[in-house]
Structures are given as C-alpha cells and as structure tokens.
C-alpha cells in the first residue's frame, strides 16, 4: 500500500496503526507536498518524516517539489480560508500524484496520513480520495485513527518520539492568513541574504532533526522562550556615499534613520554621538570574532554564526544586553556625517536546541 505522507506528527501514529490493521501489506511512505512553503520548511518536514519511517522500518520515497505548478493551480484562491476550495485543489494535486506513483510501482491501494490531521476536513479528504481513486483505478483506503482516543494517542506518540511539530499547515497563503491576527511576524516569508542560521528558523531545526536521525533512540530538543531578531533593512552612508557594510545580530535603533557625527575613535572603532552607534573596521572585527576575513565580501559570504555575532557584540561593548547599531566596514574613514538606516524586528519566540548532555548511553 502506498501511503502519502504529509508530516511526521501525523504519519508516525498513523503508520503504526495501519500496519496493525493491514499486517499483510507492505507499506511504502511517499512524501509529496509541493504546497509546503518555504523550501527550507519543506526540507525540515522531509527530514523528520524520513526519520519517522526509518524508525518504523518503512520504505520511504520522495516526490518532486514542483511548487511552481502547485502555485499555478491555486492562483486566485489566496484569500480563501482553510478548509475551503484551495484545500480541495491541494488535496487533489497531492492525491493525484500519489495515485500515479502507485500505478507506476504497480501498487493497487493508497491512502494518506492527512486523514490523521485534526485540522483537516475529513469529508473533503474522502471526496478527493474517492475522485482520484475512480479516475486512476487505484483503490483508496479510508481509515479513522483520530476517534476513540486516537488524537490523544497520536499526540503522546509524537511527544515520546520527539517529532517536529510545525505551527502552520504548510502553504504560504495558510501562514499569511493565520498570522493576520497574530503578533508574531511572518518570519517564514523572509529570505535571509546571507548564510547565517537564525534562531527558530527551519534551517536551524534541520540541523537538529538531522542530528537526531543519526541516533537510534528517540531524541527531544530543548525548547526555550527567546527574544528573537530579524534584520529587515540597513544602510550606512558616509558623507552621502553608501558604504558596503556588515551588520551583526541584534543591531537596532530607536529611529529608522538618523545622521550623526563622530564622538570619538579608539582602537579600530568609531563611536557616534547618536543611538550609541559604532563603526568597526574589518581587522578589528576579525580580532574580536577570531576570524580571518581578507575583505568584506568574504565576511558577507561566510558570516560568523548568530551566537558568534552576539558574543562579538558583548566583547565590543561589555554589555550582555547590548542592542546598539554596529556596522563593520573594510576601512574606517573620518567624515563630517554618518547616516544610518536601520529597521529590525524584535519579537518573542520559541527556539530549539540539542541537549548539551545528549548521548545514547
């Protein structure tokens, strides 16, 4: 039986129950979800779904991430709420691809772990499965493992196995509509310009759950409430000329744009009179960060980790909670005016980390 997999939280318990009810069937997991946005979130769910199947000893296949084709099919449905016609089209797309994969593998039956999601409309799912089944001549299997305590058992299983719990369905329109009345920004819709792995990002969680996949025992991440940060826009102008610069994490300002003169200069750092802003030359930043960048392009292409940036900020100011604007430039130059444009977000968030004493012993 081909089992379309949407995520590990829904699939792990579902596959366990399915194997009990169909002991003579070889189950093959098929991860096909071009709706998931962004690609980093897709990769994160892929990593953990694969980890789940490996734990259960179930063969795992990945479909093509054809997100552009998915977007074309739901065009015009952006504002439709969850469980509306956009979801129906999304189900049809994923189930059609799953049925075609089943036929390709000469498998006669298929189903989907979406049936395990408490947030989906079961009638929509059943209607879509029946339609695709008739169209392609592949029998669909409809099961209900949410009733009679199934929802609670699923949650307990996900917790015991340390599975990744996403906080939105998957598509870009789902997360945008969900956050309309929320104080949390749509950080999922941000695209970092450099390679820094940011707190509470899909990229960071990929590292965590990839590490967990290497270990036979169930692993759990440590969750912490943090004050998260995202830089939206920044620019340094010296005497009216824009200067290439690098801005370490937690740089912020009470004003989105201000012009200042030099207060004083000391040991490779210019201290401005306004907003406690600091301009640092590259060699000083290398000394502080323990790096050896030959030029600013190297720094921009391969920046220090987020944690190294925060630690470097502490070494500059001596203040643990310093959030003043810091701009790293290749060479310092004295000028009459320094204009800084800086727009950043601070927001409460939850971050994940691997336990320090984590081991298999």
C-alpha positions in Angstrom: 0.0 0.0 0.0 1.3 3.4 -0.9 0.9 5.9 1.9 1.0 9.6 1.1 2.9 11.3 4.0 2.3 14.9 4.9 4.4 15.2 8.1 5.9 13.1 10.8 3.5 14.1 13.5 0.5 12.8 11.5 2.4 9.9 9.9 4.1 8.1 12.8 1.0 7.1 14.7 -1.0 6.6 11.5 1.6 4.2 10.0 1.8 2.3 13.3 -2.0 1.7 13.4 -2.1 1.0 9.6 0.5 -1.7 10.0 -1.5 -3.3 12.8 -4.7 -3.3 10.7 -3.0 -4.5 7.5 -0.3 -6.9 8.6 -0.1 -8.5 5.1 0.5 -5.2 3.3 4.0 -3.8 2.6 3.6 -0.1 3.4 5.6 2.4 1.3 5.7 6.0 2.5 5.5 8.7 -0.2 6.4 12.3 0.7 4.8 14.5 -1.9 4.0 18.0 -0.7 4.7 20.8 -3.2 2.4 23.1 -1.1 4.8 23.4 1.7 6.5 26.9 1.9 9.3 27.8 2.0 11.7 25.2 0.7 13.6 25.2 4.0 10.3 24.2 5.8 9.7 21.5 3.2 13.2 20.2 3.8 12.7 20.2 7.6 9.4 18.2 7.3 11.1 15.8 4.8 14.0 15.1 7.2 11.7 14.3 10.1 9.2 12.2 8.0 12.1 10.2 6.7 13.4 9.8 10.3 10.0 8.6 11.4 9.8 6.0 8.6 13.3 4.7 9.3 12.3 4.2 13.0 9.3 2.2 11.9 11.2 0.2 9.2 9.0 1.5 6.4 10.4 2.2 2.9 10.4 6.0 2.2 10.1 7.7 -1.2 10.2 11.4 -2.0 8.2 13.0 -4.8 9.2 16.1 -6.8 8.9 19.5 -5.2 7.0 21.2 -8.0 5.9 24.2 -6.1 5.5 26.5 -9.1 2.9 24.1 -10.6 1.1 23.9 -7.3 1.0 27.8 -7.1 -0.5 28.0 -10.6 -3.3 25.6 -9.7 -4.4 27.6 -6.6 -4.0 31.0 -8.2 -6.9 33.2 -7.4 -7.7 31.3 -4.1 -5.2 33.2 -1.9 -7.7 34.7 0.4 -9.9 31.6 0.8 -9.9 30.3 4.4 -8.6 26.9 5.4 -10.9 24.0 4.6 -12.2 25.9 1.5 -11.7 25.3 -2.2 -8.0 26.0 -2.1 -7.5 23.0 0.2 -9.7 20.9 -2.1 -7.4 21.7 -5.1 -4.4 21.0 -2.9 -5.7 17.6 -1.9 -6.5 16.7 -5.5 -3.0 17.6 -6.6 -1.3 15.5 -3.9 -3.6 12.5 -4.2 -3.4 12.5 -8.0 0.4 12.4 -7.9 0.2 9.6 -5.2 -2.2 7.6 -7.3 0.1 7.9 -10.3 3.1 6.9 -8.2 1.1 3.8 -7.0 0.3 2.8 -10.6 4.0 3.3 -11.6 5.0 0.9 -8.8 2.2 -1.5 -9.6 0.5 -0.9 -6.2 -3.3 -1.3 -6.1 -4.1 0.7 -3.0 -3.2 4.0 -1.5 -4.1 6.3 1.4 -2.8 9.5 3.1 -1.7 10.5 6.6 -3.7 13.7 6.1 -6.6 11.6 7.4 -4.8 11.8 10.8 -4.7 15.6 10.9 -7.2 17.0 13.3 -7.2 20.3 11.4 -8.4 18.8 8.1 -12.0 18.4 6.8 -12.5 14.6 6.6 -15.3 14.9 4.1 -13.1 17.0 1.8 -10.3 14.3 2.1 -12.7 11.4 1.5 -14.3 13.2 -1.5 -10.9 13.9 -3.0 -9.6 10.3 -2.4 -12.7 8.8 -4.0 -12.5 11.1 -7.0 -8.8 10.3 -7.7 -9.4 6.6 -7.0 -12.1 6.4 -9.7 -10.1 8.5 -12.1 -6.9 6.3 -11.9 -8.3 2.9 -10.9 -6.3 2.7 -7.7 -8.3 1.8 -4.6 -8.2 4.2 -1.7 -8.2 3.2 1.9 -10.2 5.4 4.3 -9.4 4.9 8.0 -10.2 6.9 11.1 -7.5 6.7 13.7 -8.4 10.0 15.4 -11.6 8.8 17.1 -11.8 6.9 20.3 -8.7 8.4 21.9 -6.7 8.4 18.7 -6.0 12.1 18.8 -4.6 11.9 22.3 -2.6 8.8 21.4 -1.1 10.5 18.4 0.0 13.5 20.4 1.6 11.2 23.1 3.4 9.3 20.4 4.7 12.5 18.8 5.9 13.7 22.1 7.6 10.4 23.1 9.4 10.2 19.7 10.4 13.9 19.8 8.9 14.6 16.4 8.9 18.0 14.8 5.7 19.9 15.4 5.0 22.5 12.8 2.9 25.5 13.8 1.1 26.0 10.4 -0.4 23.8 7.8 2.2 24.3 5.1 1.3 26.7 2.3 2.3 30.4 2.1 -1.4 31.5 2.0 -2.2 29.4 5.0 0.5 31.0 7.1 -0.2 34.5 5.9 -3.9 34.2 6.7 -3.2 32.6 10.0 -0.9 35.4 11.1 -3.2 38.3 10.2 -4.5 38.5 13.7 -1.2 37.4 15.4 1.5 39.5 16.9 4.2 37.1 15.6 5.6 38.3 12.2 5.7 36.1 9.1 9.3 35.1 9.5 8.6 32.1 7.3 8.2 34.5 4.4 11.6 36.1 5.0 14.6 35.2 2.8 18.0 35.8 4.6 20.6 37.4 2.3 23.5 35.5 3.9 24.1 32.0 5.2 23.6 32.8 8.9 21.4 30.1 10.6 18.9 32.2 12.6 17.2 31.2 15.8 13.9 29.4 15.5 14.4 29.0 11.7 13.8 26.0 9.6 17.5 25.8 8.8 18.4 25.5 12.5 15.8 22.8 13.1 17.0 20.9 10.0 20.4 20.7 11.8 18.8 19.5 15.0 16.5 16.8 13.4 19.2 15.6 11.0 21.4 15.0 14.1 18.5 13.2 15.8 18.1 10.9 12.8 21.7 9.6 13.3 20.7 8.2 16.7 18.7 5.0 17.4 16.9 6.3 20.5 14.2 8.9 20.4 15.6 12.4 20.9 14.0 15.5 22.2 15.0 19.1 21.7 15.2 21.7 24.5 12.7 24.5 23.9 13.4 28.0 25.2 11.5 31.3 25.1 13.7 33.9 23.5 13.7 37.4 22.2 14.2 36.8 18.5 15.6 39.2 16.0 15.4 39.7 12.2 17.1 42.5 10.3 14.8 43.9 7.6 16.8 46.8 6.1 20.1 48.6 6.8 22.4 51.0 5.1 25.4 53.1 6.1 26.2 56.4 4.3 29.3 58.4 5.0 29.2 62.0 3.7 26.3 61.0 1.5 28.0 58.0 -0.1 26.7 54.4 0.6 29.4 52.2 2.0 29.4 48.4 1.9 29.0 47.1 5.4 28.1 44.1 7.6 25.6 44.4 10.4 25.9 41.9 13.3 22.8 40.4 15.0 20.7 42.5 17.4 21.7 45.8 15.9 18.7 48.1 16.3 17.8 51.8 16.6 15.1 53.9 18.1 15.0 55.8 14.8 14.8 54.0 11.4 17.1 56.7 10.0 19.4 59.2 11.7 22.5 61.3 10.9 25.3 61.6 13.4 28.8 63.0 13.9 31.8 61.2 15.5 32.0 61.3 19.3 35.4 59.7 19.4 37.6 56.9 17.8 39.5 54.3 19.7 41.3 51.1 18.6 39.6 50.5 15.3 36.1 51.6 16.4 34.3 54.9 15.7 31.8 55.8 18.3 29.0 58.0 17.0 27.1 60.6 19.1 23.6 59.2 18.4 21.9 55.9 19.2 25.2 54.5 20.7 26.1 53.5 17.1 29.6 52.1 16.4 31.5 51.7 13.1 34.2 49.0 13.2 36.9 48.2 10.7 37.2 44.7 9.4 40.6 43.9 11.0 39.1 44.8 14.4 36.1 42.6 13.8 38.4 39.7 12.9 40.3 40.2 16.1 37.0 40.3 18.1 35.4 37.3 16.3 38.5 35.2 15.9 38.1 35.0 12.2 40.5 35.9 9.4 38.5 37.6 6.6 40.6 39.1 3.9 37.9 41.5 2.8 34.3 42.5 3.4 33.0 40.2 0.7 34.4 37.2 2.5 32.6 38.3 5.7 29.3 38.8 3.8 29.6 35.5 2.0 30.6 33.5 5.1 29.5 35.4 8.2 30.0 34.2 11.8 27.3 32.2 13.4 24.5 34.0 15.1 25.9 33.1 18.5 29.4 34.4 17.5 27.9 37.7 16.4 26.2 38.1 19.8 29.4 37.2 21.6 31.3 39.6 19.4 28.8 42.4 20.3 29.4 41.7 24.0 33.2 41.9 23.5 32.8 45.3 21.9 30.5 47.0 24.4 31.0 44.9 27.5 27.2 44.9 27.9 25.4 41.5 27.8 22.2 43.0 26.5 23.7 45.5 24.1 21.4 46.2 21.1 23.1 49.3 19.7 23.8 49.6 15.9 27.1 48.1 14.8 28.4 48.4 11.3 31.5 46.6 10.1 33.3 48.3 7.2 36.5 47.4 5.4 38.4 50.6 6.4 37.5 53.4 8.8 37.3 56.9 7.3 36.7 60.1 9.3 33.9 62.2 7.9 31.6 65.0 8.7 28.4 62.9 8.8 27.3 59.3 9.2 23.8 58.4 8.1 22.4 55.1 9.3 19.2 53.5 8.1 18.2 50.6 10.2 14.9 48.6 10.5 14.8 45.4 12.6 12.2 43.3 14.4 12.3 42.0 18.0 9.7 39.5 19.0 9.0 36.8 21.5 9.6 33.3 20.1 10.5 29.7 20.9 13.8 28.3 19.9 15.1 24.7 19.9 18.5 23.2 20.8 20.0 19.8 21.3 20.5 19.0 25.0 24.2 19.5 25.9 24.5 16.2 27.7 22.7 14.2 24.9 24.1 10.7 24.4 23.0 7.2 23.5 24.3 5.9 26.8 
